[in-house]
Amino acid sequence: MPVSLMDSQLADLETLGPDEPGFVVDIDRPVDAILADAVARLTGGTSAAG
């Protein structure tokens, strides 16, 4: 995907509705920590963020 499309893609994002499951994944950490947190949340474990 061209970098020039990034702004339009981000502008199209919508917040989840109250009936839609989901979570925020912070990407300002090392990849290992991001992955561990996401996997834990998806599998019902404890997130690294606590």
QUINOR-V404927 format. One record per helix or strand of 2 or more residues. SS is the DSSP state (@ for helix, = for strand). FROM is the first residue (numbers start at 1). LEN is the number of residues. If there is no record, write none. Layout:
BEGIN
SS&FROM&LEN / SS&FROM&LEN
END
This chain:
BEGIN
@&3&9 / @&31&12
END
